[in-house]
Every structure is written in structure tokens, then in C-alpha cells.
Amino acid sequence: VSFLLRDETLRYLRYADQLLTAEQDAQIDSAIAEVIECARPRTVHRVFDLFEKDGFPAVDAAIDLRFADLRKLLTDCGSCLLVAGTLGIEIDRRLKYFAGFDMTRYVIMDAAASAYIEEICDSLQGALPFQQMTFRFAPGYGDVPLTMQKQLLNVLDAGRRIGLTLTSTLLMTPTKSITGIVGIGRDDQNRNCSSCKRYETCEYRRNHSVCYQTK
Amino acid sequence: MLSDEIVPHKSARERLLAKLGQVPLVFDGGMGSQLQARGLVPGELPEAYNITHSDIVIDIHREYLASGSSCILTNTFGSNRYRVEESPYTLDEIIGAAITNGRAAITLENERCRKEGIEKDCFLFLDMGPIGQLIEPMGSLSFDEAYLTFREQVLIAKNQVDAILIETVSDLYEMKAAVLAAKENSDLPVFATMTFETTGKTLMGTTPATMVAFLEGIGVDALGVNCSLGPKEIAPIVEEILSMARIPVIVQPNAGLPIYSSNSTTYNVTVEEFASYIRDFVQSGVSAVGGCCGTTPAYIKSAAAILSGVSVKRRHNTAFTRITSGSKCVTLGERVMVCGERLNPTGKKKLKEALLNQHYEEVLLEAIHQEQAGADVLDVNVGLPGIDEAAVMVKVIKSIQEIIVLPLQIDSSSPDVLEKACRIYNGKPLINSVNGKKDVMEAVFPIVKKYGGVILGLTLDENGIPPLAEDRLLIAGKIIETAESFGIDRSDVIIDCLVLTASAQQKEVAETLKALTLVKNELGVHTVLGCSNVSFGLPNRPLINKTFMAMALYAGLDLPIMNPLDKDLMSTVDAFEVLSYKDVDSSRYISRHAADRTGSAATVKNSSNGALSGNASSGGISGRTEHETGRSDGEMTLKEMVVAGMKDLIAEKTKEQLLYFSSMQIINEELIPGLDDVGRKYESGQLFLPQLILSAETTKLAFSVLKETFTAEGKQGKGPILLATVEGDIHDIGKNIVRVVLESYGFHVIDLGKDVPVEKVAEAFLTYKPQMIGLSALMTTTVHFMEKTIKRLKECEGICPILVGGAVLTSDVAREIGADYYAKDALESAELAQRLIK
């Protein structure tokens, strides 16, 4: 288990330096290790050249990027990366399994799975031959509606290629999955929490933290 | 448009099936890639081209036909109601246009062939791809909705196509919905292919063996693999399928692995390489070939050319007895397989109550324990007086299949229950049972034939259980013959020669074993026995049981139905495998018994082996006071155990304390103060979430001990509280955490689960009359359902307080949608519940 994955898992659990015994340490590691063993990570991505249409960014694909927050994200970017990743369905089954009789392990594994899929997509992006990229923006952030998930997954053919689908209420299944839009050509890791729907009630913010990984 | 030279479709079916398996059938290539090459933009609905660019679609079909395809697929891969509703067209329009385009291309090809004096028979297949939503329990689309989605496609097309191809499916359950829709609503031939990964499994975990067993059982005309990978990577999967399948096999690989560049996708296998793989496939026994992503007409042309004069190799595979779940296949005879008998309420008070009160968590725990103990198959029996057996059976099967991948044995004496269960079961089940009675066989065999399954036959008939082995053999023979007359292969029948109790019918114990050996040797089918009855009425039953087990295994028993939690019995099976030279090099035995030093096997995993599961040596979670650490558990108070999360020890300690204190004293002076302490430490940051939950789980265990005394003391648990994650929402971790925290405070919680329809919540309110209802929702898209649920609940007379929580909620939103309370986390929910429910 990498330090990074462990740290991220603990961050999702709002860990704030409570001391752990050696045994508890090992047990957290074992839960994370089980996530890694059980996960079947898969990703799919495509890079599109960006052009401007009616003052908004656009690509040659059936996806509507006409939103202020995307205009901001993709400023000065020549192309953009559309990406989706999932840990697969087995991890959902496993989480549900533990929910019945070992809730403690269940919550640790749930957090570890969330951290792991982020790590998978980060390392995918890291391996791409682009020097400068923005942070990963997802439908549902800012003024971009969740309905964009449909277009994004269709463009990537994510259902067929990695088994990532949406419910009729636009939730991703398998649940441990992420999607994203990344600008290529400009280094921008400055996310802004102020437009987040959870801004007022955010537990991370209350603890002077953020919900995403900081470089 | 149907032209005159098209022969009526009834005979198209016969012509197609006559060719299948005799000459290689050549299908077309990747329609999607061809459309993209001609202007389809990524993400656009390819099926809209049937209407907007019918010339292009016809031309692509025509090119494939001219390249040598005789079977083409309508451009309807994603033509289902969910995908089409995003377009301006109706499903009828799109499928109708797709068929017209396909027929037009075939007419053109027929004309070309006539002119050139070529004799060629072309077939149009309705193409059905996956719906694009996961079916419950893993997703939220119901099995019936999936079935109806495929059904409407079949109904639109059935009179105008020659056959149906269901393709690129990863989920066996979705495949089942599609095959049933095709077979129940048309008499067209059905071909079915799934898509695999380099791991040798589909994205949903289905193995080739599982697919073959399932699709042969449900009765498709050809099965195989498409898309997935290139021909090279697909070859081992094809080989595995060919080694098992007893019906024609179809293979449609991609043009290699994709190489993505900025705005295009290419594939890494050349036209010539592709063709040579295709020839190898046919020479190994594949009956129908074609291509998927990236296979242009050039690929098909090259493949068709190389196949001229090549005949399909005949295969003669032995029939094996296989039962499956959606992903796992159990082959009888590979080794002794253990069927867990414990999911059966007979003689089990706790399970009986759990089923009657719909507390399915209890039932699931029973399944989990058996799986952990090493069972290969689980028997499911929910037969109880006063229960809706079919409904409960369906519910229990779905719940088990959500978390456990073992194949199930559906156990009921009612054909109606068997039918309903077989319909929604994911995989090829073991069906328990028929016997030699004519009316029973006539009621059950059609179900086995329709859905596929292995049937368990009991050697008794209208005259009861014959005492002599030879007479039981006769009944077994009659069962197998009758099954065959219904079109069920004898490999899909296993025989139970029936164990009698040694105390009452001592002489007949040997007859059972004799019959078992006879059935196995003379009829060549596998054998099954429910073993534990043999010892009934005798002292030291385990001794009789394990001795009988060894005898039965030696007599040829393949599938004991037994208690897998009985370590001695399980160990007897393990040891038998070694001594009978089935467990070669004793590797399985060693892996299961290496840690066992006492000589009596103890491989049953402890269910509380999870992270942070407390025990005496790990007592000192930081932030807990020093004197709590390093103490032996004997000195710890219950309160301290709660704080330290001593999950493994608290039940014993609680029982001990009950000798001195009343349950109310224990709750008010130990458990609740302990929880309050944990709550304070959590709030102040001395403990974090997993530690809070561990304490909650620990307290919950103490409460379950105390609950047993409640009934004796005439008290009830507090509550009940109803919890649900609202309709449309499948994220339930928040609700689950709230549940365990509420339970730790002694509340009786009824958890309706996730994605709970509005009406179900209202019904549950009326049934259970809870004192509080908690609803959770994660996304903005599902808060809307929360509002609907609250509105519906408020119409109910005497409605209780409604509490809401979840990621996107705030106190303001909660007020707006009509909730009575908002809780930011599980502890706040518990505080509120304590205030509201006295």
C-alpha cells in the first residue's frame, strides 16, 4: 500500500492525527490492500482539439461544453482530455458484503476505493505526454449539470469499453467510478470551493481541509 | 421494402439453422467504426443514421455483403428506449428504418448475385446490444424493465428479420433478460455473444464456462464471443468455449487492439492476420465468424476468401453437470462440492422469525457464514406457513446474489415458486427438486427446460421410498428418461438416493449407499445426498454424521448437502479428497489445514476478522485514557469496552454482567455513557469515523445479547425507526452508518435499503408504524425523490417525524422539501432519536 493511497484514504475518513496502534495501522492497510486486490481498474480517455463556438469552447463530439465554468477551465487550452475510470463491479459487491457484518471495515474500504480510483485516473493522466494540464473537472461541479455525464460517457463509449454506466438518475454504476474534463496546455490546479453545493456544510472545510488531493 | 425474391421467413429460419454448424457462416464487421469513418461524431446516436443517412447505412451493409458476408446485422446496437429517447425519433421509426436499410442492401446483393450467376442466401439479424444501465441489485434497472426493453425491440422486428443476435453483453443477467425476451416473443433463431477481457472474464466477472453453461441451458441456437479484443487475444477464450460448448459457436473479434490518436482510432491487426486467425477458429470448430470494432469490409473480404472450401470442424464435447451464478461456475465431479443446507427455516427459530419479519440481514449472514466456511453451493429454502413463499424466495435470491457469487440451489415443493425463482435467478441454478411422481415431473421439467438448470431428482414415487437399492435405481432411471423426453439433457439431472435415519431404519442406510453407487455407475449421473438426517435420534450425532459422510463419499457422493459450519464434516470432505487422490499433492488440503495444529480442522474464518476489530491487545486507541490500555479484558468494564471497541469480547462480558445487573442498568449505566463518551471524543477530534463505528458495532453486539432478555422482562426495543435511501439513489453508506449508530443506542431499525420507491416507504410506514423515519439522498438529482417521498408520507394519517440527511442537503434544503428535521451526521441523528423517542 503506497503512502499516498493510505494518506488519501485516511483523509476521506476525516482522519486528523488520532494516534493508531500498530495493529490498527495494519488493519487499515489490510482493508486498503483488499480494495486493491478486489478492484479491476479500467480507464478510457480521448483527447479532442478545442475550438471556439459562440464564445464557448467546443469539440468535434456530441458533448455540449457551453458553460461558464468550462470556459474558465479551458481558457488558453488547445485541446482537452475527456476521461472516465472505474474500479469495476466486484468492489461494490465486496462493500455491500462487509456492510452486513463489519461496518468498520466497510467504511475504511469505501474510503480506500474512493481514493484508489482517483489515484488510478491521476496516474493515467501522469502517463500522458502533456506537460501542462488543469485539474480534473467533473459534471456536477459549478454550473455544469450532472446531465453532462450522459454525453461524456457516450463520447467515450464507456459502457462498452469499461462497463461504466449511468442509472436513470445519473448516478454512476459501478459506484466507485469517476469522470472528468481536463484542459491541456495550461497548468491550473487551483480549484475553487466557492461554487460547490456543499460549501456551507462541508466537513472538510470545517477542518481546514479540502475534499480533493492537493499537490 | 420486401422484394419478391425473398423467401418467406419461416423457411429462412430453417435455411439458416440447416447451414449453422455445417458451413462457416460469415457475418459483417464493425458498423459503428464504418459510420464514424463516414462522419458519425463520437457520442452521436449511430442508429439515427438509419433515418438521416439511410444511403450510408445501406451502402455499408452492401459493402459487407459484397465482401462475402451472408449474415448482416441491423444498425440497432443501441436501439433501446433509454438511448433512443434522447433522439427526435421513436423506437419504431429507428428499428423500422434499420430493417428497411438491411433489406434494401440484401435486395441489391441478390441482384448482383443473380447477374453474376452466384448462388447466395443472405440473412438479416436483428442486432441487440446492452441497454447501457446495470440491472439490480448491482444497478437500479429492474430485471423486468430490462426484459420489457428487449421485448419491445423484438416485437417491432420479429416479422421482418431472419434471426436475432444479442451481442457485446458483459452481464449474464442482462443476457438472460434479452434471451427470454427473444424466445418468449418470437420463434426466431437466437445467437448470443458476450464480450471478454484479457483476464478471461467479462467486465462483470462472467467466465466462459459460466456463459456456456447458462446459454446452453436456456437454449440459444449459437453462442460465443464478440468485440472484447483482437483475434489473437481472443483465441484462448475461443479455445475454452470450444472445449465445452455442445452447440454452434460464433466469434466476432475486433481488428486487434485499438490505438488512439488525437482524433482517430486504428487497430493493430492486419487484414491478412485477421483472416488467418478466422480460418484457425473455423478449423478448430467455430461455426460462424465476423468482425466487431474496426473490421472494415476489407477484413471481412479477406476472411471470407480464406474460408472458401474450409469446413467447420466437428466437435464432440462431453456433457458436464454445471451450475452457475452470474459469474461463477461449479462443475460437479471436479471434486466433492459442498452444498450448504443452513438457509432453511425448518427447525431454526431465528431464521424463521427473520423470514417472517423480513429481516433479510439475518438470512444474508447465514449465507456469508456458509460461504466463509467453504461451501460451493447454497441451498435456499424459505417455505413457511403464512409466508408469501414466491415473493420471499425472489427477494432472498436477489439479496444473496448481490453479495455472494456462489451458485444457489432453489429449494421449494411448489412449482410456482420454482418458476418465479428460476426466472429472476442470475445464472443456471440447481433446482430442488422432482421425484418419480408423474405429476411432479410434469409440473417441474418444463421450468427446467425453459430457464435452464440442473434438476435434483429424489428416488421416491407414488409408492414412497423403496427399501431396496435396485428399486431406487429404477426410479432414478425413470426420472432421467422423463427429463430427456422434455428435452433436458441427462447431464442436467442429479440424483438423491435419500438418507434414512440409522435409529429407525438401520438396515436401509447401506441400501442408500448401494443405490448411490448403482445410480452413478449404471446411469452415469452425479449424486447428491442430504446427509445430516442419518444420525437423528442417536447420541453423539456428529460422530455418526462424519462417519456416514466418509462412507457416502467413498460410495461416490458428488454433492453432499450439509452444514458447512460443522468443521468435522468439512474436514472429512477435505481428507477424503486427499485419500481418494482427487486433491493432487494435497494442495487444497494443506491450504485449508496448514494452520491447524490440533488435528481437528478449524478453517472457518472468524467473521469479525475485519480492520479495527478490537481485542484485548489492541485496546488502547489513542485518545483513550491511559488506564484503559494494557489492561486485561477481565478488568475492563462494559463502558470501557464500548469506548475501546472490543467487538470480539463484549458479548461474553454482557452475558456475565447480566448475572448481576438488569438489562436496563447495563444500558443506562454502561452502554449509553460509553457511547456518549465516544460521541464527545469524536466531536472533539480524539476519535475518527472508523473508531466511532467500531464502538457502535461493539455496543450493538451488547444490545443483541440484552434483547434476548427484553422479551423475558416484557420490554421492547425502542422504536422502530424506518430508514431508507430514496428512490433513484444507490449510495447508501451514510444511511448504513446512521443505522449502526442508531442500533448501538438500542433502537430497533428497519432498513428498507437503497433506491426505495416512494410507495414502498409509505407502505412500510403503514406496516411498521415507526416513531421516526430517516431518509437519505446523495445527489441533487435524487433530492427531488426525497421531496416526493416526504410529500407522500405527509399524506399518511398519524405520520411520525421525518429526518433527512445526505451529501447535498442543508438545513435550508431540508426545510424547503418539507422534512421535520435535518441531521448533519449519524451522531446528530442519534441525539435527535433519543430526544424524540422515549
Boltz contact constraints between the chains, C-beta under 6 A:
constraints:
  - contact:
      token1: [A, 13]
      token2: [B, 688]
      max_distance: 6.0
  - contact:
      token1: [A, 13]
      token2: [B, 689]
      max_distance: 6.0
  - contact:
      token1: [A, 14]
      token2: [B, 688]
      max_distance: 6.0
  - contact:
      token1: [A, 15]
      token2: [B, 688]
      max_distance: 6.0
  - contact:
      token1: [A, 16]
      token2: [B, 685]
      max_distance: 6.0
  - contact:
      token1: [A, 18]
      token2: [B, 622]
      max_distance: 6.0
  - contact:
      token1: [A, 18]
      token2: [B, 623]
      max_distance: 6.0
  - contact:
      token1: [A, 18]
      token2: [B, 688]
      max_distance: 6.0
  - contact:
      token1: [A, 19]
      token2: [B, 622]
      max_distance: 6.0
  - contact:
      token1: [A, 21]
      token2: [B, 618]
      max_distance: 6.0
  - contact:
      token1: [A, 21]
      token2: [B, 620]
      max_distance: 6.0
  - contact:
      token1: [A, 23]
      token2: [B, 618]
      max_distance: 6.0
  - contact:
      token1: [A, 24]
      token2: [B, 612]
      max_distance: 6.0
  - contact:
      token1: [A, 27]
      token2: [B, 611]
      max_distance: 6.0
  - contact:
      token1: [A, 27]
      token2: [B, 612]
      max_distance: 6.0
  - contact:
      token1: [A, 28]
      token2: [B, 611]
      max_distance: 6.0
  - contact:
      token1: [A, 30]
      token2: [B, 611]
      max_distance: 6.0
  - contact:
      token1: [A, 31]
      token2: [B, 611]
      max_distance: 6.0
  - contact:
      token1: [A, 47]
      token2: [B, 262]
      max_distance: 6.0
  - contact:
      token1: [A, 61]
      token2: [B, 41]
      max_distance: 6.0
  - contact:
      token1: [A, 61]
      token2: [B, 42]
      max_distance: 6.0
  - contact:
      token1: [A, 61]
      token2: [B, 43]
      max_distance: 6.0
  - contact:
      token1: [A, 62]
      token2: [B, 41]
      max_distance: 6.0
  - contact:
      token1: [A, 62]
      token2: [B, 43]
      max_distance: 6.0
  - contact:
      token1: [A, 62]
      token2: [B, 44]
      max_distance: 6.0
  - contact:
      token1: [A, 63]
      token2: [B, 43]
      max_distance: 6.0
  - contact:
      token1: [A, 89]
      token2: [B, 138]
      max_distance: 6.0
  - contact:
      token1: [A, 89]
      token2: [B, 204]
      max_distance: 6.0
  - contact:
      token1: [A, 93]
      token2: [B, 403]
      max_distance: 6.0
  - contact:
      token1: [A, 96]
      token2: [B, 402]
      max_distance: 6.0
  - contact:
      token1: [A, 96]
      token2: [B, 403]
      max_distance: 6.0
  - contact:
      token1: [A, 97]
      token2: [B, 403]
      max_distance: 6.0
  - contact:
      token1: [A, 99]
      token2: [B, 736]
      max_distance: 6.0
  - contact:
      token1: [A, 100]
      token2: [B, 361]
      max_distance: 6.0
  - contact:
      token1: [A, 100]
      token2: [B, 364]
      max_distance: 6.0
  - contact:
      token1: [A, 101]
      token2: [B, 607]
      max_distance: 6.0
  - contact:
      token1: [A, 102]
      token2: [B, 610]
      max_distance: 6.0
  - contact:
      token1: [A, 103]
      token2: [B, 693]
      max_distance: 6.0
  - contact:
      token1: [A, 103]
      token2: [B, 697]
      max_distance: 6.0
  - contact:
      token1: [A, 103]
      token2: [B, 740]
      max_distance: 6.0
  - contact:
      token1: [A, 104]
      token2: [B, 610]
      max_distance: 6.0
  - contact:
      token1: [A, 104]
      token2: [B, 611]
      max_distance: 6.0
  - contact:
      token1: [A, 104]
      token2: [B, 612]
      max_distance: 6.0
  - contact:
      token1: [A, 104]
      token2: [B, 690]
      max_distance: 6.0
  - contact:
      token1: [A, 104]
      token2: [B, 693]
      max_distance: 6.0
  - contact:
      token1: [A, 104]
      token2: [B, 694]
      max_distance: 6.0
  - contact:
      token1: [A, 105]
      token2: [B, 610]
      max_distance: 6.0
  - contact:
      token1: [A, 105]
      token2: [B, 611]
      max_distance: 6.0
  - contact:
      token1: [A, 107]
      token2: [B, 690]
      max_distance: 6.0
  - contact:
      token1: [A, 107]
      token2: [B, 693]
      max_distance: 6.0
  - contact:
      token1: [A, 108]
      token2: [B, 611]
      max_distance: 6.0
  - contact:
      token1: [A, 108]
      token2: [B, 690]
      max_distance: 6.0
  - contact:
      token1: [A, 110]
      token2: [B, 733]
      max_distance: 6.0
  - contact:
      token1: [A, 146]
      token2: [B, 781]
      max_distance: 6.0
  - contact:
      token1: [A, 151]
      token2: [B, 43]
      max_distance: 6.0
  - contact:
      token1: [A, 154]
      token2: [B, 43]
      max_distance: 6.0
  - contact:
      token1: [A, 155]
      token2: [B, 42]
      max_distance: 6.0
  - contact:
      token1: [A, 155]
      token2: [B, 43]
      max_distance: 6.0
  - contact:
      token1: [A, 159]
      token2: [B, 132]
      max_distance: 6.0
  - contact:
      token1: [A, 163]
      token2: [B, 170]
      max_distance: 6.0
  - contact:
      token1: [A, 163]
      token2: [B, 203]
      max_distance: 6.0
  - contact:
      token1: [A, 165]
      token2: [B, 132]
      max_distance: 6.0
  - contact:
      token1: [A, 165]
      token2: [B, 133]
      max_distance: 6.0
  - contact:
      token1: [A, 165]
      token2: [B, 134]
      max_distance: 6.0
  - contact:
      token1: [A, 167]
      token2: [B, 140]
      max_distance: 6.0
  - contact:
      token1: [A, 169]
      token2: [B, 728]
      max_distance: 6.0
  - contact:
      token1: [A, 169]
      token2: [B, 781]
      max_distance: 6.0
  - contact:
      token1: [A, 169]
      token2: [B, 782]
      max_distance: 6.0
  - contact:
      token1: [A, 170]
      token2: [B, 781]
      max_distance: 6.0
  - contact:
      token1: [A, 171]
      token2: [B, 730]
      max_distance: 6.0
  - contact:
      token1: [A, 173]
      token2: [B, 134]
      max_distance: 6.0
  - contact:
      token1: [A, 173]
      token2: [B, 139]
      max_distance: 6.0
  - contact:
      token1: [A, 197]
      token2: [B, 808]
      max_distance: 6.0
  - contact:
      token1: [A, 200]
      token2: [B, 810]
      max_distance: 6.0
  - contact:
      token1: [A, 201]
      token2: [B, 810]
      max_distance: 6.0
